[in-house]
Amino acid sequence: MEAQPKQCRRCLLREMTDENDYYESVKRYRAALPPKKRTSDEEYERRVMACKECGFLDGGTCMQCGCYVEMRAARLDMHCPRIHSPW
């Protein structure tokens, strides 16, 4: 019986090598967003790093709302459910 690989609880999708298909979806999603709805590269990184430090991150998913944090961070109109306000 093979041992199951450990899931990285505090990782983003882009850091999980066996989840690259999901991260490719994130990149396509972000690229398809109209510029006025998409966060800048700097804001996107700031947001995903805030999620990475959060105890509710579990394998790229926010355990407060169930979203992929990298998709949520891509949209200007989305926010962290824990703080109930824009980033």
PDB file of N, CA, C and O in Angstrom:
ATOM      1  N   MET A   1       0.849  -1.188   0.000  1.00  0.00           N
ATOM      2  CA  MET A   1       0.000   0.000   0.000  1.00  0.00           C
ATOM      3  C   MET A   1       0.890   1.246   0.000  1.00  0.00           C
ATOM      4  O   MET A   1       1.770   1.392   0.849  1.00  0.00           O
ATOM      5  N   GLU A   2       0.649   2.140  -0.964  1.00  0.00           N
ATOM      6  CA  GLU A   2       1.438   3.361  -1.074  1.00  0.00           C
ATOM      7  C   GLU A   2       0.962   4.392  -0.061  1.00  0.00           C
ATOM      8  O   GLU A   2      -0.230   4.520   0.218  1.00  0.00           O
ATOM      9  N   ALA A   3       1.921   5.113   0.474  1.00  0.00           N
ATOM     10  CA  ALA A   3       1.580   6.191   1.400  1.00  0.00           C
ATOM     11  C   ALA A   3       0.971   7.342   0.613  1.00  0.00           C
ATOM     12  O   ALA A   3       1.434   7.667  -0.481  1.00  0.00           O
ATOM     13  N   GLN A   4      -0.050   7.947   1.160  1.00  0.00           N
ATOM     14  CA  GLN A   4      -0.674   9.102   0.531  1.00  0.00           C
ATOM     15  C   GLN A   4       0.217  10.321   0.731  1.00  0.00           C
ATOM     16  O   GLN A   4       0.717  10.545   1.833  1.00  0.00           O
ATOM     17  N   PRO A   5       0.424  11.117  -0.327  1.00  0.00           N
ATOM     18  CA  PRO A   5       1.239  12.317  -0.147  1.00  0.00           C
ATOM     19  C   PRO A   5       0.528  13.294   0.782  1.00  0.00           C
ATOM     20  O   PRO A   5      -0.698  13.403   0.780  1.00  0.00           O
ATOM     21  N   LYS A   6       1.321  13.991   1.567  1.00  0.00           N
ATOM     22  CA  LYS A   6       0.748  14.992   2.468  1.00  0.00           C
ATOM     23  C   LYS A   6       0.252  16.175   1.659  1.00  0.00           C
ATOM     24  O   LYS A   6       0.882  16.587   0.685  1.00  0.00           O
ATOM     25  N   GLN A   7      -0.877  16.712   2.071  1.00  0.00           N
ATOM     26  CA  GLN A   7      -1.389  17.924   1.437  1.00  0.00           C
ATOM     27  C   GLN A   7      -0.778  19.117   2.157  1.00  0.00           C
ATOM     28  O   GLN A   7      -0.707  19.149   3.386  1.00  0.00           O
ATOM     29  N   CYS A   8      -0.351  20.066   1.398  1.00  0.00           N
ATOM     30  CA  CYS A   8       0.232  21.273   1.967  1.00  0.00           C
ATOM     31  C   CYS A   8      -0.889  22.193   2.426  1.00  0.00           C
ATOM     32  O   CYS A   8      -1.555  22.823   1.605  1.00  0.00           O
ATOM     33  N   ARG A   9      -1.092  22.268   3.707  1.00  0.00           N
ATOM     34  CA  ARG A   9      -2.201  23.059   4.240  1.00  0.00           C
ATOM     35  C   ARG A   9      -1.999  24.563   4.038  1.00  0.00           C
ATOM     36  O   ARG A   9      -2.967  25.281   3.790  1.00  0.00           O
ATOM     37  N   ARG A  10      -0.790  25.038   4.136  1.00  0.00           N
ATOM     38  CA  ARG A  10      -0.547  26.475   4.053  1.00  0.00           C
ATOM     39  C   ARG A  10       0.023  26.874   2.703  1.00  0.00           C
ATOM     40  O   ARG A  10       0.711  27.891   2.606  1.00  0.00           O
ATOM     41  N   CYS A  11      -0.245  26.104   1.664  1.00  0.00           N
ATOM     42  CA  CYS A  11       0.283  26.399   0.325  1.00  0.00           C
ATOM     43  C   CYS A  11      -0.781  27.003  -0.566  1.00  0.00           C
ATOM     44  O   CYS A  11      -1.979  26.783  -0.388  1.00  0.00           O
ATOM     45  N   LEU A  12      -0.308  27.765  -1.520  1.00  0.00           N
ATOM     46  CA  LEU A  12      -1.145  28.265  -2.597  1.00  0.00           C
ATOM     47  C   LEU A  12      -1.139  27.222  -3.705  1.00  0.00           C
ATOM     48  O   LEU A  12      -0.267  26.353  -3.731  1.00  0.00           O
ATOM     49  N   LEU A  13      -2.097  27.297  -4.615  1.00  0.00           N
ATOM     50  CA  LEU A  13      -2.144  26.341  -5.722  1.00  0.00           C
ATOM     51  C   LEU A  13      -0.865  26.368  -6.542  1.00  0.00           C
ATOM     52  O   LEU A  13      -0.398  25.322  -6.994  1.00  0.00           O
ATOM     53  N   ARG A  14      -0.295  27.545  -6.740  1.00  0.00           N
ATOM     54  CA  ARG A  14       0.912  27.649  -7.555  1.00  0.00           C
ATOM     55  C   ARG A  14       2.109  26.946  -6.933  1.00  0.00           C
ATOM     56  O   ARG A  14       3.093  26.684  -7.624  1.00  0.00           O
ATOM     57  N   GLU A  15       2.045  26.640  -5.655  1.00  0.00           N
ATOM     58  CA  GLU A  15       3.145  25.978  -4.964  1.00  0.00           C
ATOM     59  C   GLU A  15       2.970  24.457  -4.889  1.00  0.00           C
ATOM     60  O   GLU A  15       3.877  23.747  -4.455  1.00  0.00           O
ATOM     61  N   MET A  16       1.835  23.975  -5.299  1.00  0.00           N
ATOM     62  CA  MET A  16       1.529  22.555  -5.173  1.00  0.00           C
ATOM     63  C   MET A  16       1.729  21.888  -6.527  1.00  0.00           C
ATOM     64  O   MET A  16       0.894  22.043  -7.417  1.00  0.00           O
ATOM     65  N   THR A  17       2.807  21.161  -6.695  1.00  0.00           N
ATOM     66  CA  THR A  17       3.170  20.618  -7.999  1.00  0.00           C
ATOM     67  C   THR A  17       2.128  19.668  -8.561  1.00  0.00           C
ATOM     68  O   THR A  17       1.965  19.595  -9.779  1.00  0.00           O
ATOM     69  N   ASP A  18       1.419  18.937  -7.711  1.00  0.00           N
ATOM     70  CA  ASP A  18       0.420  18.005  -8.230  1.00  0.00           C
ATOM     71  C   ASP A  18      -0.911  18.688  -8.527  1.00  0.00           C
ATOM     72  O   ASP A  18      -1.854  18.024  -8.958  1.00  0.00           O
ATOM     73  N   GLU A  19      -1.006  19.968  -8.313  1.00  0.00           N
ATOM     74  CA  GLU A  19      -2.237  20.717  -8.563  1.00  0.00           C
ATOM     75  C   GLU A  19      -2.059  21.724  -9.701  1.00  0.00           C
ATOM     76  O   GLU A  19      -2.818  22.689  -9.790  1.00  0.00           O
ATOM     77  N   ASN A  20      -1.080  21.516 -10.560  1.00  0.00           N
ATOM     78  CA  ASN A  20      -0.789  22.495 -11.604  1.00  0.00           C
ATOM     79  C   ASN A  20      -1.959  22.746 -12.546  1.00  0.00           C
ATOM     80  O   ASN A  20      -2.096  23.857 -13.057  1.00  0.00           O
ATOM     81  N   ASP A  21      -2.805  21.750 -12.792  1.00  0.00           N
ATOM     82  CA  ASP A  21      -3.968  21.973 -13.646  1.00  0.00           C
ATOM     83  C   ASP A  21      -4.880  23.032 -13.042  1.00  0.00           C
ATOM     84  O   ASP A  21      -5.425  23.869 -13.762  1.00  0.00           O
ATOM     85  N   TYR A  22      -5.049  22.997 -11.724  1.00  0.00           N
ATOM     86  CA  TYR A  22      -5.865  24.006 -11.070  1.00  0.00           C
ATOM     87  C   TYR A  22      -5.228  25.383 -11.199  1.00  0.00           C
ATOM     88  O   TYR A  22      -5.921  26.366 -11.463  1.00  0.00           O
ATOM     89  N   TYR A  23      -3.921  25.460 -11.016  1.00  0.00           N
ATOM     90  CA  TYR A  23      -3.268  26.752 -11.123  1.00  0.00           C
ATOM     91  C   TYR A  23      -3.302  27.287 -12.550  1.00  0.00           C
ATOM     92  O   TYR A  23      -3.401  28.497 -12.752  1.00  0.00           O
ATOM     93  N   GLU A  24      -3.222  26.412 -13.529  1.00  0.00           N
ATOM     94  CA  GLU A  24      -3.367  26.851 -14.915  1.00  0.00           C
ATOM     95  C   GLU A  24      -4.740  27.481 -15.118  1.00  0.00           C
ATOM     96  O   GLU A  24      -4.866  28.460 -15.854  1.00  0.00           O
ATOM     97  N   SER A  25      -5.757  26.940 -14.485  1.00  0.00           N
ATOM     98  CA  SER A  25      -7.106  27.521 -14.550  1.00  0.00           C
ATOM     99  C   SER A  25      -7.124  28.903 -13.924  1.00  0.00           C
ATOM    100  O   SER A  25      -7.778  29.812 -14.434  1.00  0.00           O
ATOM    101  N   VAL A  26      -6.406  29.064 -12.817  1.00  0.00           N
ATOM    102  CA  VAL A  26      -6.324  30.367 -12.157  1.00  0.00           C
ATOM    103  C   VAL A  26      -5.688  31.386 -13.097  1.00  0.00           C
ATOM    104  O   VAL A  26      -6.182  32.507 -13.224  1.00  0.00           O
ATOM    105  N   LYS A  27      -4.610  31.008 -13.747  1.00  0.00           N
ATOM    106  CA  LYS A  27      -3.929  31.931 -14.662  1.00  0.00           C
ATOM    107  C   LYS A  27      -4.830  32.313 -15.834  1.00  0.00           C
ATOM    108  O   LYS A  27      -4.872  33.478 -16.230  1.00  0.00           O
ATOM    109  N   ARG A  28      -5.549  31.342 -16.389  1.00  0.00           N
ATOM    110  CA  ARG A  28      -6.467  31.652 -17.500  1.00  0.00           C
ATOM    111  C   ARG A  28      -7.599  32.567 -17.020  1.00  0.00           C
ATOM    112  O   ARG A  28      -7.979  33.506 -17.718  1.00  0.00           O
ATOM    113  N   TYR A  29      -8.128  32.291 -15.840  1.00  0.00           N
ATOM    114  CA  TYR A  29      -9.202  33.104 -15.264  1.00  0.00           C
ATOM    115  C   TYR A  29      -8.736  34.551 -15.084  1.00  0.00           C
ATOM    116  O   TYR A  29      -9.431  35.490 -15.473  1.00  0.00           O
ATOM    117  N   ARG A  30      -7.577  34.712 -14.503  1.00  0.00           N
ATOM    118  CA  ARG A  30      -7.060  36.057 -14.254  1.00  0.00           C
ATOM    119  C   ARG A  30      -6.807  36.803 -15.556  1.00  0.00           C
ATOM    120  O   ARG A  30      -7.117  37.990 -15.659  1.00  0.00           O
ATOM    121  N   ALA A  31      -6.252  36.125 -16.544  1.00  0.00           N
ATOM    122  CA  ALA A  31      -5.974  36.754 -17.840  1.00  0.00           C
ATOM    123  C   ALA A  31      -7.255  37.151 -18.566  1.00  0.00           C
ATOM    124  O   ALA A  31      -7.258  38.118 -19.328  1.00  0.00           O
ATOM    125  N   ALA A  32      -8.333  36.422 -18.339  1.00  0.00           N
ATOM    126  CA  ALA A  32      -9.599  36.697 -19.028  1.00  0.00           C
ATOM    127  C   ALA A  32     -10.404  37.817 -18.374  1.00  0.00           C
ATOM    128  O   ALA A  32     -11.334  38.346 -18.982  1.00  0.00           O
ATOM    129  N   LEU A  33     -10.057  38.181 -17.148  1.00  0.00           N
ATOM    130  CA  LEU A  33     -10.791  39.266 -16.482  1.00  0.00           C
ATOM    131  C   LEU A  33     -10.526  40.592 -17.188  1.00  0.00           C
ATOM    132  O   LEU A  33      -9.388  40.880 -17.561  1.00  0.00           O
ATOM    133  N   PRO A  34     -11.562  41.395 -17.372  1.00  0.00           N
ATOM    134  CA  PRO A  34     -11.340  42.730 -17.944  1.00  0.00           C
ATOM    135  C   PRO A  34     -10.407  43.525 -17.023  1.00  0.00           C
ATOM    136  O   PRO A  34     -10.498  43.398 -15.802  1.00  0.00           O
ATOM    137  N   PRO A  35      -9.526  44.331 -17.583  1.00  0.00           N
ATOM    138  CA  PRO A  35      -8.564  45.081 -16.755  1.00  0.00           C
ATOM    139  C   PRO A  35      -9.201  45.881 -15.625  1.00  0.00           C
ATOM    140  O   PRO A  35      -8.608  46.000 -14.552  1.00  0.00           O
ATOM    141  N   LYS A  36     -10.389  46.429 -15.839  1.00  0.00           N
ATOM    142  CA  LYS A  36     -10.993  47.231 -14.763  1.00  0.00           C
ATOM    143  C   LYS A  36     -11.547  46.373 -13.628  1.00  0.00           C
ATOM    144  O   LYS A  36     -11.935  46.908 -12.590  1.00  0.00           O
ATOM    145  N   LYS A  37     -11.590  45.059 -13.805  1.00  0.00           N
ATOM    146  CA  LYS A  37     -12.035  44.154 -12.739  1.00  0.00           C
ATOM    147  C   LYS A  37     -10.884  43.349 -12.129  1.00  0.00           C
ATOM    148  O   LYS A  37     -11.063  42.677 -11.114  1.00  0.00           O
ATOM    149  N   ARG A  38      -9.705  43.419 -12.751  1.00  0.00           N
ATOM    150  CA  ARG A  38      -8.559  42.601 -12.345  1.00  0.00           C
ATOM    151  C   ARG A  38      -7.599  43.417 -11.474  1.00  0.00           C
ATOM    152  O   ARG A  38      -7.333  44.587 -11.750  1.00  0.00           O
ATOM    153  N   THR A  39      -7.092  42.789 -10.433  1.00  0.00           N
ATOM    154  CA  THR A  39      -6.094  43.444  -9.593  1.00  0.00           C
ATOM    155  C   THR A  39      -4.777  43.580 -10.354  1.00  0.00           C
ATOM    156  O   THR A  39      -4.473  42.793 -11.251  1.00  0.00           O
ATOM    157  N   SER A  40      -4.017  44.578  -9.981  1.00  0.00           N
ATOM    158  CA  SER A  40      -2.671  44.725 -10.554  1.00  0.00           C
ATOM    159  C   SER A  40      -1.818  43.561 -10.051  1.00  0.00           C
ATOM    160  O   SER A  40      -2.183  42.884  -9.090  1.00  0.00           O
ATOM    161  N   ASP A  41      -0.691  43.339 -10.703  1.00  0.00           N
ATOM    162  CA  ASP A  41       0.208  42.266 -10.271  1.00  0.00           C
ATOM    163  C   ASP A  41       0.652  42.473  -8.821  1.00  0.00           C
ATOM    164  O   ASP A  41       0.729  41.519  -8.047  1.00  0.00           O
ATOM    165  N   GLU A  42       0.940  43.713  -8.465  1.00  0.00           N
ATOM    166  CA  GLU A  42       1.395  44.018  -7.101  1.00  0.00           C
ATOM    167  C   GLU A  42       0.290  43.754  -6.083  1.00  0.00           C
ATOM    168  O   GLU A  42       0.540  43.162  -5.032  1.00  0.00           O
ATOM    169  N   GLU A  43      -0.928  44.190  -6.390  1.00  0.00           N
ATOM    170  CA  GLU A  43      -2.061  43.982  -5.476  1.00  0.00           C
ATOM    171  C   GLU A  43      -2.390  42.497  -5.360  1.00  0.00           C
ATOM    172  O   GLU A  43      -2.695  42.008  -4.272  1.00  0.00           O
ATOM    173  N   TYR A  44      -2.328  41.788  -6.471  1.00  0.00           N
ATOM    174  CA  TYR A  44      -2.573  40.352  -6.466  1.00  0.00           C
ATOM    175  C   TYR A  44      -1.591  39.645  -5.524  1.00  0.00           C
ATOM    176  O   TYR A  44      -1.996  38.822  -4.703  1.00  0.00           O
ATOM    177  N   GLU A  45      -0.312  39.967  -5.648  1.00  0.00           N
ATOM    178  CA  GLU A  45       0.699  39.345  -4.789  1.00  0.00           C
ATOM    179  C   GLU A  45       0.482  39.705  -3.324  1.00  0.00           C
ATOM    180  O   GLU A  45       0.644  38.856  -2.447  1.00  0.00           O
ATOM    181  N   ARG A  46       0.121  40.940  -3.055  1.00  0.00           N
ATOM    182  CA  ARG A  46      -0.141  41.361  -1.672  1.00  0.00           C
ATOM    183  C   ARG A  46      -1.287  40.550  -1.087  1.00  0.00           C
ATOM    184  O   ARG A  46      -1.222  40.108   0.060  1.00  0.00           O
ATOM    185  N   ARG A  47      -2.331  40.358  -1.874  1.00  0.00           N
ATOM    186  CA  ARG A  47      -3.494  39.606  -1.411  1.00  0.00           C
ATOM    187  C   ARG A  47      -3.174  38.127  -1.172  1.00  0.00           C
ATOM    188  O   ARG A  47      -3.540  37.578  -0.132  1.00  0.00           O
ATOM    189  N   VAL A  48      -2.502  37.484  -2.114  1.00  0.00           N
ATOM    190  CA  VAL A  48      -2.220  36.054  -1.916  1.00  0.00           C
ATOM    191  C   VAL A  48      -1.245  35.844  -0.764  1.00  0.00           C
ATOM    192  O   VAL A  48      -1.317  34.823  -0.080  1.00  0.00           O
ATOM    193  N   MET A  49      -0.335  36.789  -0.534  1.00  0.00           N
ATOM    194  CA  MET A  49       0.576  36.659   0.607  1.00  0.00           C
ATOM    195  C   MET A  49      -0.184  36.833   1.923  1.00  0.00           C
ATOM    196  O   MET A  49       0.158  36.195   2.918  1.00  0.00           O
ATOM    197  N   ALA A  50      -1.208  37.685   1.943  1.00  0.00           N
ATOM    198  CA  ALA A  50      -2.041  37.814   3.143  1.00  0.00           C
ATOM    199  C   ALA A  50      -2.777  36.500   3.399  1.00  0.00           C
ATOM    200  O   ALA A  50      -2.898  36.069   4.546  1.00  0.00           O
ATOM    201  N   CYS A  51      -3.261  35.874   2.352  1.00  0.00           N
ATOM    202  CA  CYS A  51      -3.933  34.577   2.500  1.00  0.00           C
ATOM    203  C   CYS A  51      -2.951  33.507   2.976  1.00  0.00           C
ATOM    204  O   CYS A  51      -3.301  32.656   3.794  1.00  0.00           O
ATOM    205  N   LYS A  52      -1.746  33.554   2.470  1.00  0.00           N
ATOM    206  CA  LYS A  52      -0.743  32.558   2.842  1.00  0.00           C
ATOM    207  C   LYS A  52      -0.431  32.616   4.328  1.00  0.00           C
ATOM    208  O   LYS A  52      -0.103  31.592   4.927  1.00  0.00           O
ATOM    209  N   GLU A  53      -0.524  33.772   4.921  1.00  0.00           N
ATOM    210  CA  GLU A  53      -0.261  33.934   6.352  1.00  0.00           C
ATOM    211  C   GLU A  53      -1.477  33.583   7.221  1.00  0.00           C
ATOM    212  O   GLU A  53      -1.360  33.482   8.442  1.00  0.00           O
ATOM    213  N   CYS A  54      -2.622  33.402   6.599  1.00  0.00           N
ATOM    214  CA  CYS A  54      -3.874  33.175   7.330  1.00  0.00           C
ATOM    215  C   CYS A  54      -4.025  31.705   7.733  1.00  0.00           C
ATOM    216  O   CYS A  54      -3.690  30.808   6.961  1.00  0.00           O
ATOM    217  N   GLY A  55      -4.518  31.472   8.913  1.00  0.00           N
ATOM    218  CA  GLY A  55      -4.752  30.122   9.405  1.00  0.00           C
ATOM    219  C   GLY A  55      -5.902  29.405   8.724  1.00  0.00           C
ATOM    220  O   GLY A  55      -6.068  28.200   8.917  1.00  0.00           O
ATOM    221  N   PHE A  56      -6.692  30.099   7.942  1.00  0.00           N
ATOM    222  CA  PHE A  56      -7.820  29.480   7.253  1.00  0.00           C
ATOM    223  C   PHE A  56      -7.458  28.971   5.854  1.00  0.00           C
ATOM    224  O   PHE A  56      -8.305  28.397   5.169  1.00  0.00           O
ATOM    225  N   LEU A  57      -6.208  29.177   5.423  1.00  0.00           N
ATOM    226  CA  LEU A  57      -5.754  28.642   4.138  1.00  0.00           C
ATOM    227  C   LEU A  57      -5.513  27.150   4.287  1.00  0.00           C
ATOM    228  O   LEU A  57      -4.821  26.713   5.207  1.00  0.00           O
ATOM    229  N   ASP A  58      -6.082  26.379   3.386  1.00  0.00           N
ATOM    230  CA  ASP A  58      -5.888  24.922   3.406  1.00  0.00           C
ATOM    231  C   ASP A  58      -5.799  24.418   1.976  1.00  0.00           C
ATOM    232  O   ASP A  58      -6.817  24.293   1.294  1.00  0.00           O
ATOM    233  N   GLY A  59      -4.594  24.130   1.520  1.00  0.00           N
ATOM    234  CA  GLY A  59      -4.401  23.600   0.178  1.00  0.00           C
ATOM    235  C   GLY A  59      -4.906  24.510  -0.923  1.00  0.00           C
ATOM    236  O   GLY A  59      -5.504  24.041  -1.892  1.00  0.00           O
ATOM    237  N   GLY A  60      -4.673  25.810  -0.785  1.00  0.00           N
ATOM    238  CA  GLY A  60      -5.093  26.766  -1.800  1.00  0.00           C
ATOM    239  C   GLY A  60      -6.526  27.247  -1.658  1.00  0.00           C
ATOM    240  O   GLY A  60      -6.980  28.089  -2.432  1.00  0.00           O
ATOM    241  N   THR A  61      -7.241  26.716  -0.670  1.00  0.00           N
ATOM    242  CA  THR A  61      -8.652  27.032  -0.471  1.00  0.00           C
ATOM    243  C   THR A  61      -8.842  27.822   0.819  1.00  0.00           C
ATOM    244  O   THR A  61      -8.217  27.521   1.836  1.00  0.00           O
ATOM    245  N   CYS A  62      -9.696  28.822   0.773  1.00  0.00           N
ATOM    246  CA  CYS A  62     -10.080  29.565   1.971  1.00  0.00           C
ATOM    247  C   CYS A  62     -11.149  28.752   2.701  1.00  0.00           C
ATOM    248  O   CYS A  62     -12.215  28.489   2.145  1.00  0.00           O
ATOM    249  N   MET A  63     -10.871  28.361   3.921  1.00  0.00           N
ATOM    250  CA  MET A  63     -11.821  27.558   4.678  1.00  0.00           C
ATOM    251  C   MET A  63     -12.937  28.407   5.291  1.00  0.00           C
ATOM    252  O   MET A  63     -13.840  27.861   5.925  1.00  0.00           O
ATOM    253  N   GLN A  64     -12.894  29.719   5.118  1.00  0.00           N
ATOM    254  CA  GLN A  64     -13.985  30.590   5.552  1.00  0.00           C
ATOM    255  C   GLN A  64     -15.099  30.657   4.510  1.00  0.00           C
ATOM    256  O   GLN A  64     -16.279  30.672   4.859  1.00  0.00           O
ATOM    257  N   CYS A  65     -14.721  30.697   3.217  1.00  0.00           N
ATOM    258  CA  CYS A  65     -15.741  30.834   2.177  1.00  0.00           C
ATOM    259  C   CYS A  65     -15.705  29.718   1.132  1.00  0.00           C
ATOM    260  O   CYS A  65     -16.643  29.581   0.346  1.00  0.00           O
ATOM    261  N   GLY A  66     -14.636  28.919   1.115  1.00  0.00           N
ATOM    262  CA  GLY A  66     -14.551  27.802   0.189  1.00  0.00           C
ATOM    263  C   GLY A  66     -13.972  28.124  -1.176  1.00  0.00           C
ATOM    264  O   GLY A  66     -13.937  27.255  -2.048  1.00  0.00           O
ATOM    265  N   CYS A  67     -13.516  29.354  -1.383  1.00  0.00           N
ATOM    266  CA  CYS A  67     -12.982  29.718  -2.695  1.00  0.00           C
ATOM    267  C   CYS A  67     -11.502  29.384  -2.797  1.00  0.00           C
ATOM    268  O   CYS A  67     -10.825  29.180  -1.790  1.00  0.00           O
ATOM    269  N   TYR A  68     -11.013  29.332  -4.031  1.00  0.00           N
ATOM    270  CA  TYR A  68      -9.576  29.285  -4.250  1.00  0.00           C
ATOM    271  C   TYR A  68      -9.063  30.705  -4.044  1.00  0.00           C
ATOM    272  O   TYR A  68      -9.501  31.628  -4.731  1.00  0.00           O
ATOM    273  N   VAL A  69      -8.150  30.886  -3.114  1.00  0.00           N
ATOM    274  CA  VAL A  69      -7.728  32.239  -2.757  1.00  0.00           C
ATOM    275  C   VAL A  69      -7.083  32.973  -3.926  1.00  0.00           C
ATOM    276  O   VAL A  69      -7.197  34.195  -4.019  1.00  0.00           O
ATOM    277  N   GLU A  70      -6.415  32.260  -4.808  1.00  0.00           N
ATOM    278  CA  GLU A  70      -5.774  32.926  -5.939  1.00  0.00           C
ATOM    279  C   GLU A  70      -6.792  33.460  -6.937  1.00  0.00           C
ATOM    280  O   GLU A  70      -6.517  34.443  -7.626  1.00  0.00           O
ATOM    281  N   MET A  71      -7.939  32.846  -7.027  1.00  0.00           N
ATOM    282  CA  MET A  71      -9.004  33.384  -7.895  1.00  0.00           C
ATOM    283  C   MET A  71      -9.653  34.592  -7.230  1.00  0.00           C
ATOM    284  O   MET A  71      -9.918  35.602  -7.883  1.00  0.00           O
ATOM    285  N   ARG A  72      -9.906  34.485  -5.934  1.00  0.00           N
ATOM    286  CA  ARG A  72     -10.509  35.618  -5.225  1.00  0.00           C
ATOM    287  C   ARG A  72      -9.586  36.823  -5.264  1.00  0.00           C
ATOM    288  O   ARG A  72     -10.048  37.946  -5.464  1.00  0.00           O
ATOM    289  N   ALA A  73      -8.297  36.610  -5.079  1.00  0.00           N
ATOM    290  CA  ALA A  73      -7.329  37.716  -5.063  1.00  0.00           C
ATOM    291  C   ALA A  73      -7.230  38.415  -6.413  1.00  0.00           C
ATOM    292  O   ALA A  73      -6.782  39.560  -6.481  1.00  0.00           O
ATOM    293  N   ALA A  74      -7.636  37.755  -7.476  1.00  0.00           N
ATOM    294  CA  ALA A  74      -7.524  38.322  -8.822  1.00  0.00           C
ATOM    295  C   ALA A  74      -8.563  39.404  -9.107  1.00  0.00           C
ATOM    296  O   ALA A  74      -8.360  40.241  -9.987  1.00  0.00           O
ATOM    297  N   ARG A  75      -9.667  39.394  -8.374  1.00  0.00           N
ATOM    298  CA  ARG A  75     -10.768  40.319  -8.667  1.00  0.00           C
ATOM    299  C   ARG A  75     -10.791  41.510  -7.718  1.00  0.00           C
ATOM    300  O   ARG A  75     -10.709  41.348  -6.501  1.00  0.00           O
ATOM    301  N   LEU A  76     -10.903  42.693  -8.278  1.00  0.00           N
ATOM    302  CA  LEU A  76     -10.990  43.898  -7.459  1.00  0.00           C
ATOM    303  C   LEU A  76     -12.226  43.918  -6.574  1.00  0.00           C
ATOM    304  O   LEU A  76     -12.192  44.482  -5.480  1.00  0.00           O
ATOM    305  N   ASP A  77     -13.312  43.314  -7.027  1.00  0.00           N
ATOM    306  CA  ASP A  77     -14.572  43.378  -6.279  1.00  0.00           C
ATOM    307  C   ASP A  77     -14.732  42.259  -5.244  1.00  0.00           C
ATOM    308  O   ASP A  77     -15.789  42.150  -4.622  1.00  0.00           O
ATOM    309  N   MET A  78     -13.723  41.443  -5.052  1.00  0.00           N
ATOM    310  CA  MET A  78     -13.792  40.373  -4.055  1.00  0.00           C
ATOM    311  C   MET A  78     -12.960  40.785  -2.839  1.00  0.00           C
ATOM    312  O   MET A  78     -12.038  41.593  -2.946  1.00  0.00           O
ATOM    313  N   HIS A  79     -13.298  40.224  -1.706  1.00  0.00           N
ATOM    314  CA  HIS A  79     -12.567  40.566  -0.494  1.00  0.00           C
ATOM    315  C   HIS A  79     -12.441  39.359   0.432  1.00  0.00           C
ATOM    316  O   HIS A  79     -13.073  38.325   0.216  1.00  0.00           O
ATOM    317  N   CYS A  80     -11.638  39.507   1.436  1.00  0.00           N
ATOM    318  CA  CYS A  80     -11.439  38.457   2.426  1.00  0.00           C
ATOM    319  C   CYS A  80     -12.692  38.350   3.291  1.00  0.00           C
ATOM    320  O   CYS A  80     -13.132  39.356   3.848  1.00  0.00           O
ATOM    321  N   PRO A  81     -13.275  37.165   3.418  1.00  0.00           N
ATOM    322  CA  PRO A  81     -14.478  37.035   4.221  1.00  0.00           C
ATOM    323  C   PRO A  81     -14.222  37.215   5.717  1.00  0.00           C
ATOM    324  O   PRO A  81     -15.150  37.479   6.481  1.00  0.00           O
ATOM    325  N   ARG A  82     -12.989  37.074   6.125  1.00  0.00           N
ATOM    326  CA  ARG A  82     -12.666  37.206   7.529  1.00  0.00           C
ATOM    327  C   ARG A  82     -12.703  38.650   7.991  1.00  0.00           C
ATOM    328  O   ARG A  82     -13.075  38.929   9.131  1.00  0.00           O
ATOM    329  N   ILE A  83     -12.324  39.561   7.125  1.00  0.00           N
ATOM    330  CA  ILE A  83     -12.279  40.964   7.535  1.00  0.00           C
ATOM    331  C   ILE A  83     -13.489  41.757   7.047  1.00  0.00           C
ATOM    332  O   ILE A  83     -13.674  42.910   7.437  1.00  0.00           O
ATOM    333  N   HIS A  84     -14.315  41.143   6.194  1.00  0.00           N
ATOM    334  CA  HIS A  84     -15.584  41.748   5.715  1.00  0.00           C
ATOM    335  C   HIS A  84     -15.418  43.117   5.107  1.00  0.00           C
ATOM    336  O   HIS A  84     -16.306  43.961   5.229  1.00  0.00           O
ATOM    337  N   SER A  85     -14.303  43.352   4.456  1.00  0.00           N
ATOM    338  CA  SER A  85     -14.110  44.622   3.771  1.00  0.00           C
ATOM    339  C   SER A  85     -13.080  44.413   2.672  1.00  0.00           C
ATOM    340  O   SER A  85     -12.381  43.400   2.659  1.00  0.00           O
ATOM    341  N   PRO A  86     -12.981  45.361   1.753  1.00  0.00           N
ATOM    342  CA  PRO A  86     -11.958  45.218   0.714  1.00  0.00           C
ATOM    343  C   PRO A  86     -10.580  45.091   1.350  1.00  0.00           C
ATOM    344  O   PRO A  86     -10.328  45.614   2.435  1.00  0.00           O
ATOM    345  N   TRP A  87      -9.723  44.407   0.674  1.00  0.00           N
ATOM    346  CA  TRP A  87      -8.374  44.125   1.159  1.00  0.00           C
ATOM    347  C   TRP A  87      -7.731  45.401   1.616  1.00  0.00           C
ATOM    348  O   TRP A  87      -6.584  45.389   2.064  1.00  0.00           O
TER     349      TRP A  87
END
